[in-house]
Amino acid sequence: MQKAKKVVKSITPVDDKTWILPSSTNPKQTYCVTLSSEKIFTCDCRGYIYTHNCYHVMAIRIARGEF
């Protein structure tokens, strides 16, 4: 959860269902988090692709007041 809290300040909204967040290890890398019409968050980072969970999604949920 610390990584998520760290990147909350760096969230860049694209629209009301899409956000861009930085990588915690590579400052030149960003990832895209989206919210589907079924209210499911997804992220294009490797961690989410393999585990269906990542700190980028957690950061968006923190920013939205869901935690």
N, C-alpha and C positions, 0 to 999 in steps of 0.2 A: 504494500500500500504506500510505502514511502516514495517509490518511483512515481506512482500516480499523483501523489500530492505535489511532487517536485515539478511535474509538467503541466499542472492545472493552469498556471499563470501563462503558459506558452501556447494555449489552445487558440487556433485561428478558425473562427466559424466561416464556412463557405455558404451555407444556408441553414435552415432550421433543422435539417436532418443529416448534415455532413460537416465534419470538422477535420482540420489538419493538425497533427501533433508531431513534435520532434522526437527523434530517437534519443534515448538516454546515453548511448555509447558513441554515436556518430552525429555530430552537429550539422552535417550536410544532408542527413537523411531525414525524411519526414514520412509519416504514415497517415492514411485516411481512415477515419471511423465514420460509419454510416448507420443510420437508424431506419430499419425497414418499416413498411406499413403495418407489419405484424408486431411492431415494437421490439424487434430483435436488433441488438447492436452487432456490427461486424467490423473487423479491422483487417487491413492488408499486410500487417506485419507477420513475420515468420512465426512468432509465438502464438498468435491467434490462429493462424492456418493449421498449426499442429495440435493445439490444445483447446481451441475455441474459447480462450480466455487470455487477456493481456492487460497490462497496466494502462494502455491507451484508452481502452473501453472503460476501465475503472476511473480514469481521470475525467472522462466525459460525465460519467454517472455522479461523481463527486461534484463537478461543476453544476450539474442540473439539480443538486440537492437530494439525490437518491440515496446517499450514504450519510 
